[in-house]
Amino acid sequence: MKLLLENWRAYMHQEQHIDEGLMDRVRNKLQRMGGREVVSGRITPYPEGEGSWMDITVPYSAADVENLSEDTLLVIAVIDKLAEEMGFKEPVITSGYRDSHRQAGAMYSNWIKAKDEKPDYLADLYGKKCKSCSADAGEIAIKVNDIFNEIPDSKEAIQAAGDLMANSLISNHNANPGEAVDYRFDGHPDVERVLDAALANRFILGEKINETELGEPHWHMTIEKVTEKGIRYLQTPNFNSPKQNNREQ
């Protein structure tokens, strides 16, 4: 198991570099305007799975998936493999690791959407809804909300909120390495069933949080770990996989 993870981490650092930069966001906006699925690139979180399912690469959209924990990336692989086995379109990761200022930017975007009709949205999300968040996450969210209300310039507000959270862990997105991913399900109506199946089968341990109330379908996954059962699942060929087909011939 240790050697497997060491080989995987070496592969990630040698072959892939992922960012959530301005060019990613511009490209994604153009893709949406053109009616195309928003995908920035693909990663291979479990290269040892080659042949166990048809496409072991996983699509992401403007997400930092390089700076995620080993377990989080293995969970991503489990979800991708399971989606294929269930006959569903593979899910696109829309958020991964965030530093404190990237976290502040995500919170600001939600605050803008919610501030008129749901002014306590951030406090409720981090303080009540998120069971895996830190004990003081709700208090931090209230302080961030106050910053957004008090500073009219968005860049200055995000900078100040990011500075506030520099030494605080409000979300597992900004754990280092990151231990959370988001899926926004435009065109992927069945992906929630995949997440539920991964949890119900105990391939993975974690928390699924529904964040769809601000508009687009959006689910957050806090990752605790991939289980031994999940590792065995990754090593077991899907019924339509090359390895399974070769075994049947």
C-alpha positions in Angstrom: 0.0 0.0 0.0 2.8 2.4 0.9 4.7 1.7 -2.3 1.5 2.2 -4.3 0.9 5.6 -2.9 4.6 6.6 -3.3 4.5 5.6 -7.0 1.2 7.5 -7.4 2.6 10.7 -5.8 5.7 10.5 -8.0 3.5 10.2 -11.1 1.4 13.1 -10.1 4.4 15.5 -9.6 6.2 14.3 -12.8 3.3 14.4 -15.2 0.8 17.0 -14.1 0.6 20.6 -13.1 -2.8 22.0 -12.4 -3.9 25.5 -11.4 -7.0 27.6 -10.8 -5.8 30.7 -12.5 -7.3 33.5 -14.5 -6.8 31.8 -17.9 -8.7 28.8 -16.6 -11.6 30.9 -15.6 -11.7 32.8 -18.9 -11.5 29.6 -20.9 -14.3 28.0 -18.8 -16.6 31.0 -19.4 -16.0 30.8 -23.1 -16.8 27.1 -23.0 -20.0 27.7 -21.2 -21.1 30.5 -23.6 -20.5 28.1 -26.5 -22.6 25.4 -24.8 -19.6 23.1 -24.3 -18.9 21.1 -21.2 -16.4 23.0 -19.0 -13.2 20.9 -18.7 -9.7 22.4 -18.2 -7.8 19.1 -18.4 -7.6 15.6 -17.1 -5.6 13.9 -14.3 -4.7 10.3 -13.6 -5.1 9.8 -9.8 -4.6 6.0 -9.9 -2.3 5.0 -12.8 -2.2 1.4 -11.5 -5.9 1.2 -12.5 -5.1 1.1 -16.2 -7.3 -1.6 -17.8 -9.6 -1.9 -14.7 -12.0 0.6 -16.3 -12.2 2.1 -19.7 -10.9 5.7 -19.0 -8.9 6.0 -15.8 -8.3 9.7 -16.4 -10.5 12.2 -14.5 -11.7 15.6 -15.9 -11.3 18.7 -13.8 -12.4 22.3 -14.4 -10.3 25.2 -13.0 -9.5 23.1 -9.9 -6.1 22.6 -8.2 -6.1 18.8 -8.0 -2.3 18.6 -7.7 -2.1 19.6 -4.1 -4.6 17.1 -2.7 -4.0 14.3 -0.2 -3.3 10.7 -1.4 -6.6 9.6 0.0 -8.5 12.4 -1.7 -7.1 11.5 -5.1 -7.8 7.8 -4.6 -11.4 8.7 -3.7 -11.6 10.7 -6.9 -10.5 7.5 -8.8 -13.1 5.4 -6.9 -15.9 7.9 -7.9 -14.7 7.9 -11.6 -14.6 4.1 -11.8 -17.9 3.7 -10.1 -19.6 6.2 -12.4 -18.4 4.2 -15.4 -19.6 0.9 -13.9 -23.0 2.4 -13.2 -23.3 3.7 -16.7 -23.2 7.4 -15.9 -21.2 10.2 -17.4 -18.0 10.7 -15.5 -18.1 13.6 -13.0 -16.0 16.8 -13.4 -14.1 18.1 -10.4 -14.7 21.8 -10.1 -12.7 22.6 -7.0 -9.9 21.0 -5.1 -7.2 22.5 -2.9 -7.5 26.2 -2.0 -5.1 28.4 -0.2 -6.7 30.9 2.2 -7.2 33.6 -0.5 -8.7 31.2 -3.0 -11.0 30.0 -0.2 -12.0 33.6 0.5 -12.7 34.1 -3.2 -15.0 31.1 -3.2 -16.8 32.4 -0.1 -17.1 35.8 -1.7 -18.8 34.3 -4.7 -21.3 32.6 -2.5 -21.8 35.7 -0.4 -22.7 37.7 -3.5 -25.3 35.2 -4.5 -26.8 34.9 -1.0 -26.4 38.3 0.7 -29.8 39.7 -0.1 -32.1 36.7 0.5 -29.8 34.6 2.8 -27.5 37.0 4.7 -26.5 34.2 7.1 -25.6 31.7 4.4 -21.9 31.5 5.2 -22.4 31.1 8.9 -25.1 28.5 8.4 -23.0 26.5 5.8 -19.7 26.4 7.8 -21.2 26.6 11.3 -24.2 24.2 11.1 -24.4 22.3 7.8 -20.8 21.2 7.6 -20.2 18.6 10.3 -16.6 18.0 9.2 -15.6 21.6 9.5 -13.6 22.8 12.4 -15.3 23.7 15.6 -14.7 27.5 15.1 -15.7 27.5 11.4 -19.0 29.2 12.1 -17.3 32.0 14.0 -14.7 32.4 11.2 -17.5 32.6 8.6 -19.3 35.3 10.6 -16.0 37.4 10.6 -15.6 36.8 6.9 -19.2 37.8 6.3 -18.6 41.0 8.2 -15.5 41.8 6.1 -17.5 41.4 2.9 -20.2 43.7 4.2 -17.8 46.3 5.4 -15.3 46.5 2.5 -17.0 47.5 -0.8 -14.1 46.6 -3.1 -14.2 42.9 -4.0 -10.4 42.5 -4.3 -9.7 44.2 -1.0 -12.5 42.2 0.7 -11.1 38.9 -0.6 -7.6 39.9 0.4 -8.7 40.8 3.9 -10.7 37.6 4.3 -7.9 35.5 3.0 -5.5 37.2 5.5 -7.9 36.4 8.3 -8.0 32.8 7.4 -4.3 32.4 6.7 -3.8 30.5 10.0 -7.3 29.0 10.2 -8.8 25.9 8.8 -12.4 26.8 7.9 -12.7 24.1 5.2 -11.0 20.9 4.2 -10.4 22.5 0.9 -7.7 24.6 2.5 -6.1 21.8 4.5 -2.6 21.2 3.2 -2.7 18.9 1.3 -6.4 19.4 0.4 -8.9 17.0 1.7 -12.1 18.1 -0.2 -13.4 18.3 -3.8 -16.5 19.8 -5.3 -18.6 18.6 -8.2 -20.9 21.1 -10.0 -23.2 18.9 -12.0 -24.1 20.7 -15.1 -25.1 17.9 -17.5 -24.4 15.3 -14.8 -27.8 14.7 -13.1 -26.8 11.2 -11.9 -23.6 12.0 -10.2 -25.1 12.3 -6.8 -26.1 8.7 -7.0 -22.5 7.8 -7.7 -21.3 9.7 -4.5 -24.1 8.1 -2.5 -23.0 4.6 -3.8 -19.4 5.2 -2.9 -20.3 6.1 0.6 -23.0 3.4 1.0 -20.6 0.7 -0.2 -18.0 2.1 2.2 -15.5 2.4 -0.5 -14.8 5.8 0.9 -15.4 7.6 4.2 -16.3 11.3 4.3 -19.1 13.8 4.2 -21.3 14.9 1.3 -22.8 18.4 1.5 -25.5 19.7 -0.7 -24.7 23.3 -1.8 -27.3 23.5 -4.6 -29.5 26.1 -2.8 -27.7 29.0 -4.5 -28.6 27.9 -8.0 -26.5 25.4 -10.0 -26.3 21.7 -8.8 -23.3 21.7 -6.5 -22.0 19.0 -4.1 -19.1 19.2 -1.7 -17.2 16.1 -0.6 -15.0 16.2 2.5 -12.7 13.2 2.3 -11.7 11.2 5.4 -10.1 8.3 3.6 -10.4 5.6 1.0 -11.0 2.2 2.7 -9.3 -1.1 2.2 -12.5 -2.1 0.5 -12.2 0.9 -1.8 -8.6 -0.1 -2.7 -9.8 -3.6 -3.6 -12.5 -2.0 -5.7 -10.0 0.0 -7.6 -8.0 -3.2 -8.3 -11.1 -5.1 -9.5 -11.8 -4.7 -13.3 -15.2 -3.3 -14.3 -17.3 -5.7 -16.3 -16.6 -3.8 -19.5 -12.9 -3.1 -18.9 -10.1 -4.3 -21.0 -8.8 -6.5 -18.2 -12.2 -8.2 -17.7 -12.6 -8.7 -21.5 -9.2 -10.3 -21.8 -10.0 -12.6 -18.9 -13.2 -13.8 -20.6 -11.5 -14.6 -23.9 
